[in-house]
């Protein structure tokens, strides 16, 4: 089975930046897509960005123009570079690995945007 671990969260001022990392380990067993989700208090978990095979990316409106998803296949690592952060970006950010047969979720990393 696959383990997915996020890191890089923390406290940042509005307008600041953070880079989140997600490392996958174990036997993945095929092509896979990586996604970033987030969940703030009292809200549903929502998709932020997706990167698929061939490094094709897709962003939800909340992230478009501010966040960048990328991957380093030599390290089995996916990144989410976040800029122009707003208080409403405060959430636990989760990484998900998706194959044709299963999904693997990380435990999340807390991002807090506050002055």
LOZA-568989 format. One line per 8 residues: number of its first residue (from 1); their letters; for each residue x, y, z of N, C-alpha, C. Coordinates in pm, 1 decimal. Atoms other than C-alpha are relative to their C-alpha. Layout:
REM LOZA-568989
NUM> a> X/Y/Z/X/Y/Z/X/Y/Z | ...
REM end
This chain:
REM LOZA-568989
1> xxxxxxxx> 82.5/-117.6/0.0/0.0/0.0/0.0/87.5/124.8/0.0 | -71.3/-125.1/19.0/97.0/360.0/-56.4/-19.4/89.9/121.5 | 6.3/-102.1/-103.6/179.7/615.1/210.0/19.5/137.1/-63.4 | -5.2/-136.1/51.0/123.3/983.2/138.3/15.7/93.1/119.2 | -30.4/-87.4/-112.3/271.3/1249.1/366.3/18.0/142.6/-48.9 | -9.9/-141.6/32.4/219.4/1624.5/340.8/86.8/72.6/102.2 | -76.4/-85.1/-89.4/441.8/1892.7/489.4/4.1/140.8/-57.8 | -19.3/-135.8/47.1/512.1/2264.0/463.9/-101.3/101.2/47.7
9> xxxxxxxx> 98.2/-92.7/-50.9/211.0/2413.1/633.6/55.5/84.9/112.7 | -41.0/-87.7/-107.4/230.2/2685.8/891.7/-82.2/126.3/2.6 | 65.0/-129.5/-13.5/131.0/3037.9/983.3/65.1/100.3/-93.8 | -50.3/-99.1/94.2/164.5/3308.2/719.4/-93.7/120.3/-0.6 | 80.8/-120.7/6.4/44.7/3666.5/687.5/-75.1/8.8/-132.2 | 69.0/-21.7/127.3/-211.9/3766.3/426.8/93.7/60.8/-103.7 | -88.9/-42.1/106.6/-38.8/3817.8/94.6/128.6/-78.3/-8.6 | -121.5/77.9/-2.1/237.6/3578.1/185.9/-8.9/-125.9/-82.7
17> xxxxxxxx> -12.1/120.7/81.0/346.5/3251.1/31.5/41.8/-118.8/84.8 | -43.1/126.1/-57.7/393.1/2888.6/128.7/13.5/-102.3/-110.9 | -9.8/113.3/89.9/506.6/2578.1/-53.0/-24.4/-128.2/77.5 | 31.5/128.0/-59.5/347.8/2249.8/44.6/64.6/-112.0/-80.8 | -58.9/116.3/64.1/509.5/1915.6/-31.4/-80.1/-124.1/35.3 | 67.8/127.7/-19.8/361.0/1569.5/-67.3/89.5/-109.4/-54.5 | -87.7/109.7/38.3/577.8/1258.8/-73.6/-77.7/-130.6/5.7 | 64.8/130.1/7.6/439.8/923.4/-183.4/104.9/-109.6/4.5
25> xxxxxxxx> -90.4/113.0/-9.4/607.0/596.5/-93.2/-79.3/-129.5/-1.5 | 64.8/129.2/8.9/530.4/229.6/-140.1/-17.0/-43.1/-144.0 | 24.4/56.0/131.9/410.2/27.1/-433.7/-124.5/63.1/-59.7 | 111.8/-70.9/61.9/195.1/249.8/-650.9/-66.0/-86.1/-107.1 | 52.4/101.0/91.1/157.5/-0.5/-932.1/-67.5/49.8/-126.1 | 55.8/-46.4/125.6/70.6/212.7/-1231.7/1.7/151.1/-13.6 | 12.2/-144.0/19.7/-3.3/554.2/-1370.0/-82.7/60.4/112.4 | 72.1/-61.6/-109.9/-126.1/798.6/-1112.6/-12.0/150.9/-17.5
33> xxxxxxxx> 29.0/-141.8/-4.6/-270.3/1141.9/-1063.6/11.9/47.3/144.6 | -11.6/-57.7/-133.0/-195.8/1367.0/-768.4/-87.1/124.5/9.1 | 90.4/-112.1/-20.5/-437.1/1619.6/-624.6/24.4/63.4/135.9 | 4.4/-70.1/-127.0/-445.8/1881.4/-353.1/-143.3/39.1/29.6 | 129.6/-39.8/-52.2/-761.7/1929.6/-149.7/22.2/83.9/124.7 | -7.0/-69.2/-127.7/-837.8/2148.3/147.3/-135.6/-4.2/68.4 | 122.2/-0.5/-78.4/-1091.7/2157.9/425.3/16.4/96.7/116.0 | 0.5/-95.5/-109.2/-1159.8/2450.8/653.4/-112.0/-34.7/96.6
41> xxxxxxxx> 95.3/32.3/-104.6/-1361.0/2441.0/973.2/-142.5/29.1/-45.0 | 139.9/-16.5/33.4/-1729.0/2388.0/908.5/-33.9/-10.5/-146.9 | 24.2/8.5/143.0/-1689.6/2334.9/534.6/33.5/-139.0/-53.0 | -32.1/124.7/67.8/-1675.5/2043.2/295.0/142.1/4.5/-54.9 | -129.8/8.2/64.2/-1344.3/1922.6/164.9/-15.6/34.8/-148.1 | 10.8/-46.3/136.6/-1280.8/2087.0/-170.6/129.8/-21.9/-76.1 | -114.1/16.6/88.4/-1052.0/2022.9/-462.5/66.4/134.5/-24.6 | -77.1/-120.4/27.6/-775.3/2278.0/-517.1/68.3/-8.1/-136.1
49> xxxxxxxx> -75.8/13.2/123.3/-557.0/2148.5/-800.4/30.9/-145.9/-26.8 | -27.9/136.1/43.8/-474.6/1834.5/-997.5/117.5/2.1/-95.9 | -104.5/20.1/99.7/-165.8/1716.5/-1181.3/-1.4/-146.3/-39.8 | 11.0/134.9/51.5/-189.0/1410.9/-1403.2/124.8/-45.7/-71.4 | -111.2/50.6/79.2/34.8/1200.5/-1620.2/32.1/99.0/-110.8 | -42.8/-101.9/93.3/237.7/1414.1/-1853.8/1.7/139.1/59.3 | -3.0/-126.6/-74.2/220.4/1689.6/-1590.9/-106.8/98.0/-46.8 | 114.0/-84.2/33.3/-110.7/1820.5/-1721.1/-65.3/45.7/130.0
57> xxxxxxxx> 53.5/-56.6/-123.2/-256.2/2051.5/-1456.6/-139.5/56.6/-19.4 | 132.2/-59.1/-1.6/-601.3/2174.0/-1363.7/-22.1/63.5/136.2 | 20.1/-75.1/-122.5/-703.8/2431.3/-1105.6/-146.1/36.1/18.2 | 128.3/-56.6/-33.1/-1022.7/2521.0/-930.9/11.9/151.9/2.7 | -0.3/-145.7/8.6/-1123.6/2885.5/-946.9/69.2/65.4/119.2 | -57.6/-59.1/-119.4/-1010.9/2951.9/-591.7/152.3/4.3/-6.6 | -144.6/9.2/8.8/-654.5/2856.9/-683.8/57.4/63.6/-125.7 | -47.5/-45.7/129.7/-630.3/2981.9/-1039.5/65.3/137.1/10.7
65> xxxxxxxx> -72.6/-125.4/-2.0/-369.1/3253.7/-1077.4/81.4/23.9/125.1 | -72.6/-17.7/-125.3/-235.9/3215.1/-723.7/81.4/-122.4/39.9 | -64.9/124.2/-40.7/-140.3/2850.3/-674.4/55.9/-72.0/-122.0 | -60.3/79.3/105.4/83.8/2625.0/-880.4/28.6/-139.9/51.8 | -29.2/137.9/-33.6/90.7/2246.6/-865.3/107.5/-51.8/-94.3 | -108.1/55.9/79.7/401.0/2065.2/-985.2/45.3/-130.4/63.4 | -48.4/126.7/-53.6/577.4/1733.9/-940.7/143.4/-24.6/-41.5 | -134.0/46.8/28.8/925.0/1588.5/-927.5/-6.3/-151.7/4.3
73> xxxxxxxx> 18.9/144.3/6.7/894.3/1230.8/-1045.9/120.5/-78.0/51.8 | -118.1/68.0/-52.7/1250.2/1146.1/-943.6/-5.6/-13.6/151.1 | 12.3/2.5/-145.6/1150.8/1210.8/-581.8/-138.1/-44.2/47.4 | 137.9/34.5/-33.6/787.0/1096.5/-593.1/-65.2/108.3/84.9 | 44.9/-113.9/-78.5/700.6/1442.0/-467.4/-83.5/94.5/-84.6 | 86.7/-98.6/61.6/422.5/1683.3/-554.5/0.2/124.4/87.3 | -5.1/-126.6/-71.0/424.3/2050.0/-460.2/-123.9/83.4/-29.5 | 99.0/-103.8/21.3/167.9/2321.4/-416.1/61.1/131.5/45.8
81> xxxxxxxx> -52.7/-132.2/-29.7/318.6/2668.2/-436.8/-116.5/97.1/9.8 | 111.8/-89.0/-25.0/74.2/2914.7/-286.4/51.8/141.5/20.6 | -35.4/-140.5/-12.6/103.2/3290.8/-325.1/-126.2/81.5/22.5 | 111.7/-91.8/-23.9/-114.8/3590.0/-240.9/-104.5/-62.9/91.3 | 89.3/72.6/-89.4/-262.1/3396.4/46.8/-96.3/93.5/71.5 | 107.3/-73.5/-64.0/-585.3/3513.2/203.5/-46.3/-74.6/123.7 | 50.7/70.2/-118.1/-744.5/3438.3/540.3/-93.2/-115.3/-34.8 | 90.1/107.6/38.4/-1005.1/3227.4/360.8/71.8/-122.5/-55.6
89> xxxxxxxx> -78.9/116.6/38.0/-724.2/2998.6/244.8/35.5/-87.0/119.9 | -27.7/77.1/-120.4/-689.6/2882.1/603.7/-75.5/-132.5/-4.0 | 60.0/132.6/10.1/-752.1/2507.7/602.2/106.6/-104.9/25.7 | -89.5/113.8/6.3/-601.5/2166.2/636.8/8.9/-42.1/-145.9 | -22.4/35.4/139.3/-449.2/2079.8/301.3/40.9/-146.4/-9.5 | -19.9/143.1/15.4/-457.5/1717.6/189.3/50.6/-33.3/-139.9 | -50.2/52.6/125.8/-271.8/1532.7/-82.8/-65.5/-135.0/-26.5 | 61.8/126.5/38.6/-438.3/1247.5/-271.8/68.7/-57.2/-122.9
97> xxxxxxxx> -52.2/75.1/113.1/-281.3/989.4/-498.8/-111.6/-87.3/-54.7 | 108.3/73.8/63.2/-521.6/832.9/-747.3/54.3/-89.2/-110.2 | -27.8/93.4/108.2/-476.9/523.4/-962.1/-132.7/-52.1/-53.2 | 121.9/57.5/54.8/-724.4/321.0/-1162.5/-74.5/-86.8/99.7 | 61.0/92.9/-93.6/-793.6/102.8/-860.0/-15.3/51.7/142.5 | 8.7/-47.6/-137.0/-748.8/307.5/-542.1/42.0/145.7/12.6 | -45.2/-132.2/-42.5/-701.8/645.0/-375.5/76.2/-14.0/131.0 | -73.1/-6.8/-125.3/-449.1/718.3/-102.6/6.3/144.4/45.9
105> xxxxxxxx> 1.9/-134.1/-58.9/-485.1/1019.6/125.8/108.7/15.8/104.7 | -86.6/-34.5/-110.3/-234.1/1190.0/346.8/-80.2/48.0/119.8 | 65.2/-45.4/-122.4/-309.8/1313.6/696.8/-25.7/149.9/2.6 | 23.9/-141.7/11.4/-299.7/1678.5/596.6/105.0/84.2/70.3 | -87.5/-97.4/-63.2/-96.9/1984.2/687.0/-76.6/131.2/15.0 | 78.7/-119.0/-32.2/-241.2/2294.6/851.0/63.7/124.6/-59.2 | -39.7/-131.4/49.5/-219.1/2629.1/674.0/-89.2/103.9/66.2 | 73.9/-107.3/-64.4/-321.6/2936.7/869.8/48.4/133.5/-54.5
113> xxx> -31.5/-131.3/56.1/-333.5/3278.9/705.0/-62.4/104.4/91.0 | 48.8/-95.7/-98.4/-361.9/3553.0/963.9/105.6/105.5/27.2 | -90.3/-107.3/-38.9/-212.1/3885.6/1058.8/19.4/5.6/150.3
REM end
